[in-house]
Amino acid sequence: MGSFNPHPTLSVLLSDNSESLETLCEIADFWKIAFSTQPSNHGRKSVLFYHGNRRDIALDAGIPTVICPAGGEGFRIIAKRYGLQVQGKHALVEVPISKEAKTFLRTNVYEFHGENLDKILTSSEACILSRLGGTNVYLLSILFPTTPFPNSLGRRRSNLQGTQLRKT
């Protein structure tokens, strides 16, 4: 059993559109991940999680950044940006729920391939997370849902204004 961390890592969530941002917030809230929707200097260790395809996303070399492209075309745009190839397929992906429990889901995966690409997280049928070698840039290979979770998780659009912080 882990110990309580009074200074959890802050996930900064960014997206090209409000619906995807709402979904990111739903997921972070569900998993009890400390997050903010406003990039700023919180004086805390941060990780940027970006969903979208913009070419002008500013990457701070000191902050680990996870890029989740939007849609199948988005994976091709991001692959081209970094000089990689991408291959889409339907795969069975293992999802850990806790140290002792896991589940599986069948989903679309877009695996990145190329030189100077490190596999960070793999499942039996696919690489789920890669890192551009020598950088803090990570590429997520799972097609991310673009619609919010049902309201049963208790969040509403109005709650997304400004910074949202959650303790882990």
C-alpha positions in Angstrom: 0.0 0.0 0.0 1.4 3.4 -1.0 1.9 6.3 1.3 0.0 9.6 1.0 1.8 12.1 -1.2 1.0 15.7 0.1 2.4 17.2 -3.2 1.1 15.1 -6.0 2.1 15.6 -9.6 -0.2 18.0 -11.3 -1.6 17.0 -14.7 -2.2 20.0 -17.0 -5.0 19.1 -19.4 -5.2 20.8 -22.8 -7.3 20.1 -25.9 -8.2 21.6 -29.2 -11.9 21.7 -28.2 -14.1 21.9 -25.1 -15.7 18.5 -25.5 -12.4 16.7 -25.5 -11.2 18.8 -22.6 -14.4 17.9 -20.7 -13.6 14.2 -21.4 -10.0 14.6 -20.1 -11.4 16.2 -17.0 -13.9 13.4 -16.5 -11.2 10.7 -16.8 -8.8 12.6 -14.5 -11.5 13.1 -11.9 -12.6 9.4 -12.1 -9.0 8.2 -11.5 -8.5 10.9 -8.7 -5.7 12.6 -10.6 -4.7 16.1 -9.6 -5.3 18.4 -12.6 -5.6 21.9 -13.9 -7.1 23.1 -17.2 -4.9 26.2 -17.1 -1.2 26.0 -18.0 0.7 28.1 -15.5 3.5 27.8 -13.0 1.9 26.1 -10.0 5.2 25.6 -8.3 4.6 21.8 -8.5 5.9 19.0 -10.6 3.7 18.9 -13.7 2.8 16.6 -16.6 1.1 18.1 -19.7 -1.6 15.9 -21.3 -2.6 17.3 -24.7 -5.4 15.9 -26.9 -5.5 17.3 -30.5 -3.6 17.8 -33.7 -2.3 21.4 -33.6 1.2 21.7 -35.0 1.9 24.8 -32.9 1.5 23.2 -29.4 4.4 24.6 -27.4 6.5 21.8 -25.8 8.5 22.8 -22.8 11.6 20.5 -22.7 11.4 20.4 -18.9 7.8 19.2 -18.7 6.9 15.6 -19.7 4.2 15.9 -22.4 1.8 13.2 -23.4 0.3 13.8 -26.9 -3.0 12.0 -27.7 -3.9 12.7 -31.4 -7.5 13.3 -32.2 -9.0 10.9 -34.7 -7.3 8.6 -37.2 -6.1 11.5 -39.3 -4.6 13.1 -36.2 -2.3 10.2 -35.7 -1.0 10.6 -39.3 -0.5 14.4 -38.7 1.5 13.8 -35.5 3.5 11.0 -37.0 4.5 13.2 -39.9 5.4 16.0 -37.5 7.9 13.8 -35.8 9.1 11.8 -38.9 7.4 8.6 -37.9 5.1 6.1 -39.5 1.8 5.0 -37.9 -0.2 1.8 -38.4 -3.8 1.5 -37.2 -5.3 -1.8 -36.0 -8.0 -3.2 -33.8 -6.3 -4.7 -30.7 -7.0 -6.2 -27.3 -5.5 -3.8 -24.7 -4.8 -4.7 -21.1 -5.9 -1.9 -18.7 -4.6 -2.0 -15.1 -7.1 -1.1 -12.5 -4.8 -1.6 -9.5 -1.7 -3.6 -8.7 -3.8 -6.7 -8.3 -6.5 -6.2 -10.9 -6.7 -5.6 -14.6 -9.2 -5.7 -17.4 -9.1 -5.8 -21.2 -10.8 -3.8 -23.9 -10.8 -4.1 -27.6 -10.1 -0.8 -29.2 -8.5 1.0 -32.2 -4.8 1.5 -31.6 -2.5 3.5 -33.8 1.1 2.3 -33.2 3.9 4.7 -34.0 7.0 3.3 -35.7 10.4 4.9 -36.4 14.0 5.3 -35.3 14.7 6.9 -31.9 11.3 5.8 -30.5 11.2 4.0 -27.2 8.4 1.7 -26.2 7.3 2.7 -22.7 4.0 0.8 -22.2 2.9 -2.3 -24.2 0.0 -4.6 -24.0 0.0 -8.1 -25.4 -1.1 -7.0 -28.9 0.1 -3.3 -29.2 2.4 -0.6 -27.9 0.2 1.9 -26.1 2.7 4.6 -25.1 6.0 5.6 -26.8 8.6 8.2 -26.1 10.5 10.2 -28.7 14.1 9.2 -27.8 16.0 11.7 -25.8 13.0 13.9 -25.1 10.1 14.3 -22.6 7.5 13.8 -25.4 5.3 10.8 -25.2 2.8 9.6 -27.8 -0.3 7.8 -26.8 -1.5 5.2 -29.3 -5.1 4.6 -28.2 -7.9 6.5 -30.0 -9.2 8.7 -27.3 -13.0 9.1 -26.8 -14.1 12.5 -27.9 -17.5 12.6 -26.1 -17.8 13.2 -22.4 -18.6 10.5 -19.9 -22.2 10.3 -18.7 -23.2 12.9 -16.2 -23.4 10.1 -13.6 -19.7 10.9 -12.7 -21.0 14.2 -11.3 -19.2 16.8 -13.5 -20.8 19.5 -15.6 -19.4 21.9 -18.1 -19.7 24.8 -15.7 -17.2 23.1 -13.4 -14.5 23.3 -16.0 -14.0 27.1 -15.8 -10.6 28.0 -14.4 -8.3 25.7 -12.5 -9.6 22.3 -11.1 -7.3 20.7 -8.6 -7.9 17.2 -7.1 -5.8 15.4 -4.5 -4.8 11.9 -5.2 
